[in-house]
Amino acid sequence: MVEKTKETEDKSVFRVEGFSCANCAGKFEKNVKQIPGVQDAKVNFGASKISVYGEATVEELEKAGAFENLKVAPEKPKRQVAPEVNVAVEDKNVFRVEGFTCANCAGKFENNVKQIPGVQDAKVNFGASKISVYGTASVEELEKAGAFENLKVAPEIAGRPAGPKTETEKTMAAKEKKVPFYQKHSTLLYSTLLIVFGYISQFVNGEENLLTSLLFVAAIAIGGYSLFKVGFQNLIRLDFDMKTLMTVAVIGAAFIGEWAEASIVVILFAISEALERYSMDRARQSIRSLMDIAPKEALVRRNGQELLISVDDIVVGDTMIVRPGQKIAMDGTVTNGYSAVNQAAITGESVPVAKTVNDDVFAGTLNEEGLLEVKITKLVEDTTIAKIIHLVEEAQGERAPSQAFVDKFAKYYTPIIMAVAALVAIVPPLLFDASWETWVYQGLAVLVVGCPCALVISTPISIVSAIGNAAKKGVLIKGGVYLEEMGALKAIAFDKTGTLTKGVPVVTDFEVMNKQVNEKELLSIVTALEYRSQHPLASAIMKKADAENISYSSVLVEDFSSITGKGIKGTVEGITYYIGSPILFNELGAASPNANLEQTVTALQNQGKTAMIIGTEQHILAVIAVADEVRDSSKEVIQKLHDMGIKKTIMLTGDNKATGQAIGREVGVTEIQAELMPEDKLNVIKRLRAEYGKVAMIGDGVNDAPALAASTVGIAMGGAGTDTALETADVALMGDDLSKLPFTVKLSRKSLNIIKANITFAIGIKVIALLLVIPGWLTLWIAIMSDMGATLLVALNSLRLMRVKE
């Protein structure tokens, strides 16, 4: 990056839409750097953003990206005011949308909203049924933009748990309540009855008469009203989508007198849309179930009184009272009480976690045993569950590479199908003197079979289902691109401390070398000395003493001092004790050649442990060893990853080589790199990417930030309650549980396989149906059944991802 000057301090960040590859992003960055007034520019391809140092307008940036038809919009900071306050034009407003029937309709709604005066940009999140509007637009203007689909819109208050608060939201919530099937699908049922009566009339009369035709026409009018309303508008605008295709097909069928088949096309298309809507709603349920986790009210003690109040009215510092069997409503720290808390909703852990004073608890978790008093540490919009919900919804709106391909393909596919259908209808009669009626009918069938419903929904339902399932299992995947990349990994790099190990030092060995010394008395003296040292390993020794109920606070220590880099000393009952490295005792002369001592220390160090000697100026009394314990699951996880075909697992650590080698051998990684600085870890990741292509880095999201950023997928341990991990990582293992990693890889691979199968099947079945045109066997019946069948099978196949287990 260039040196910071007055000119380059003016950094502006822009969102960029339309990148198709990293090469295009590099070309765009290069073009932007040529703009007069721009000192430097940096594209973040993964986040679809560009940072511009200097001055450049949106028009100049879009001109620089014209080769890829890139769309640019300024990124604005988060809003700090209440939604009802009149804010600046640049603000981002999020609205919930009800009524989307397909991804194509969502795209059309997005384009309409962009045309509203005062709106700078808009982005629909089809998976979460939301739209983000950059600029100002009223609910009425948005609903007018979605009038073609009769969409209903309500503002969303960021970070707030589920539960309608405004009148509009209450109305929408009431509509979302379960209604009887016959009411919900009354139009469909009436149309079906009319078709049945039409066929009965045809059977009774032996041929189609006026009554029969009128019954079929009525079925078409009732069942296809919403279809024709949009289809005719699209025809006028020459906007060709699925509904345009179906409208033309029905008009054509009616024109050649095929009333019965036209009515069947209408009814089956309506059923297909209903199935598509149902499938997407099932997938979206993964978000709704998360939103329902946290209670909307909490019992709070204020001014000596206990009040049941809304979570919106709770402030940081309030004391919340949580009784046994109740869900915890807010994030906070326990100030009184002891209990076991079921954190499965947040971390995916099946076993309840013990909570006592000074332990953190999270909104949405279940207090199973004791009464807890909790000091609130976060507002409702900042709780861990609120952030998870927001990030899951954002992730479901991110287009995966396969979805980007499908969207681009569908853009050109529909006009091509229109052209093919026209050629099928007119070429045989004009050139080969074939029957106009026969080939117009075949052309109409091509229109129906060419409807891209199954293709368009093949990816979004899969992405929504998989990311929702992962969130329930305690794995936060922050976008479809990372979901897909996880399945393609060839190498995985692990940080040692806190990832493969627990990150908390413990005493592993305490061996008394002088048999005349009482072990418990010596441990009491050692702990009393370490209590005053503030050394990072001292806490491990104190924990051992506490666990064995050995008192050390009453031990009187005199003349305590620290010997820099070597150890500590202090006098107890007239005897000066030393604790430190072998070098310290060599200098004291106490460690005269002692084969047993040297053998013990060497053996402990080879096991990756830190060995400390305890003694006086004359005698060696004991050896104590402290180590960062390996997680119970680490070895099994590494083995599973190897079994799944991961070619390289490498451990990266800043520890010494002996410790690194010991831990690495124990867990079974294929390569060990020790004594690394952060920049060294970065270089290792770059080497792995050059060698293997797809590489993941797993760390704590803070000191491993450069390596995490350079990897294909950055995975953070312990996302629950850790803001840095939630914000910076591509994937977060919420429960600090490494065993979730093989499940994530498995889910990703299954998602990739299902998406590929969906796309292949959706295209394949249409190709087969279209081949039936050659012998003239394609009928409207076959066309609509193949289209509806493909849509149904693709949706059901995608929903299987909600059931993938660990």
TAQUIHU-V608299 format. One record per backbone hydrogen bond with DSSP energy under -1.0 kcal/mol. NH is the residue of the N-H (numbers start at 1). CO is the residue of the C=O. Records with the same first field share a line. If there is no record, write none. Layout:
NH: CO ; CO
This chain:
9: 5
11: 9
12: 52
14: 50
15: 73
16: 48
17: 71
25: 21
26: 22
27: 23
28: 24
29: 25
30: 26
31: 27
32: 28
33: 29
35: 32
38: 35
39: 53
40: 53
42: 51
44: 49
49: 44
50: 14
51: 42
52: 12
53: 40
54: 10
55: 37
61: 57
62: 58
63: 59
64: 60
65: 61
66: 63
68: 65
70: 65
71: 17
73: 15
75: 13
85: 82
91: 88
93: 133
95: 131
96: 154
97: 129
98: 152
106: 102
107: 103
108: 104
109: 105
110: 106
111: 107
112: 108
113: 109
114: 110
116: 113
119: 116
120: 134
121: 134
123: 132
125: 130
130: 125
131: 95
132: 123
133: 93
134: 121
135: 91
136: 118
142: 138
143: 139
144: 140
145: 141
146: 142
147: 144
149: 146
151: 146
152: 98
154: 96
156: 94
160: 157
162: 291
170: 166
171: 167
172: 168
173: 169
174: 170
175: 171
176: 172
184: 180
185: 181
186: 183
189: 185
190: 186
191: 187
192: 188
193: 189
194: 190
195: 191
196: 192
197: 193
198: 194
199: 195
200: 196
201: 197
202: 198
203: 199
204: 200
205: 201
206: 202
213: 209
214: 210
215: 211
216: 212
217: 213
218: 214
219: 215
220: 216
221: 217
222: 218
223: 219
224: 220
228: 224
229: 225
230: 226
231: 227
232: 228
234: 230
235: 231
236: 232
237: 233
239: 234
245: 241
246: 242
247: 243
248: 244
249: 245
250: 246
251: 247
252: 248
253: 249
254: 250
255: 251
256: 252
257: 254
258: 253
259: 257
262: 258
263: 259
264: 260
265: 261
266: 262
267: 263
268: 264
269: 265
270: 266
271: 267
272: 268
273: 269
274: 270
275: 271
276: 272
277: 273
278: 274
279: 275
280: 276
281: 277
282: 278
283: 279
284: 280
285: 281
286: 283
287: 284
288: 284
289: 285
291: 287
292: 288
293: 290
298: 309
300: 307
301: 319
302: 305
305: 302
307: 300
309: 298
311: 296
313: 310
314: 311
317: 376
318: 315
320: 374
321: 299
322: 372
325: 367
326: 323
328: 365
332: 361
333: 375
334: 359
335: 373
336: 373
339: 355
341: 353
342: 366
346: 343
347: 343
348: 344
353: 341
355: 339
358: 334
359: 356
361: 332
364: 328
365: 362
366: 342
367: 326
368: 340
372: 322
373: 336
374: 320
375: 333
376: 318
377: 331
382: 379
387: 383
388: 384
389: 385
390: 386
391: 387
392: 388
393: 389
394: 390
395: 391
396: 392
404: 400
405: 401
406: 402
407: 403
408: 404
409: 405
410: 406
411: 407
413: 409
414: 410
416: 412
417: 413
418: 414
419: 415
420: 416
421: 417
422: 418
423: 419
424: 420
425: 421
426: 422
427: 423
430: 426
431: 427
432: 428
434: 428
439: 435
440: 436
441: 437
442: 438
443: 439
444: 440
445: 441
446: 442
447: 443
448: 444
449: 445
450: 446
451: 448
456: 452
457: 453
461: 457
463: 459
464: 460
465: 461
466: 462
467: 463
468: 464
469: 465
470: 466
471: 467
472: 468
473: 469
474: 471
475: 470
476: 732
478: 730
483: 479
484: 480
485: 481
486: 482
488: 485
490: 694
491: 694
492: 648
493: 696
494: 650
495: 698
496: 652
499: 496
500: 496
501: 496
502: 629
506: 627
508: 625
509: 625
511: 623
513: 621
514: 621
517: 514
522: 518
523: 519
524: 520
525: 521
526: 522
527: 523
528: 524
529: 525
530: 526
531: 527
532: 529
533: 530
538: 535
541: 537
542: 538
543: 539
544: 540
545: 541
546: 542
547: 543
548: 544
549: 546
550: 545
555: 552
558: 571
561: 569
563: 567
566: 563
567: 563
568: 579
569: 561
570: 577
571: 558
572: 575
575: 572
577: 570
578: 615
579: 568
580: 613
581: 566
585: 581
586: 582
587: 583
588: 584
589: 585
591: 585
592: 590
598: 594
599: 595
600: 596
601: 597
602: 598
603: 599
604: 600
605: 601
606: 602
608: 605
609: 604
610: 626
612: 624
613: 580
614: 622
615: 578
616: 619
621: 614
622: 614
623: 511
624: 612
625: 509
626: 610
627: 506
631: 500
637: 633
638: 634
639: 635
640: 636
641: 637
642: 638
643: 639
644: 640
645: 642
646: 641
647: 490
648: 490
650: 492
651: 671
652: 494
653: 673
660: 656
661: 657
662: 658
663: 659
664: 660
665: 661
666: 662
667: 663
668: 664
669: 664
670: 649
671: 649
673: 651
675: 655
676: 653
681: 677
682: 678
683: 679
684: 680
685: 681
686: 682
687: 683
688: 684
689: 685
690: 686
691: 687
692: 688
693: 689
694: 692
696: 491
697: 713
698: 493
699: 715
705: 702
708: 704
709: 705
710: 706
711: 707
712: 695
713: 695
715: 697
716: 731
717: 699
718: 733
719: 733
720: 734
722: 719
726: 722
727: 723
728: 724
729: 725
730: 714
731: 714
732: 476
733: 716
734: 474 ; 732
736: 733
740: 737
741: 738
744: 740
745: 741
746: 742
747: 743
748: 744
749: 745
750: 746
751: 747
752: 748
753: 749
754: 750
755: 751
756: 752
757: 753
758: 754
759: 755
760: 756
761: 757
762: 758
763: 759
764: 760
765: 761
767: 763
768: 764
769: 765
770: 766
771: 767
773: 770
774: 771
777: 772
783: 779
784: 780
785: 781
786: 782
787: 783
788: 784
789: 785
790: 786
791: 787
792: 788
793: 789
794: 790
795: 791
796: 792
797: 793
798: 794
799: 795
801: 798
802: 799
803: 800
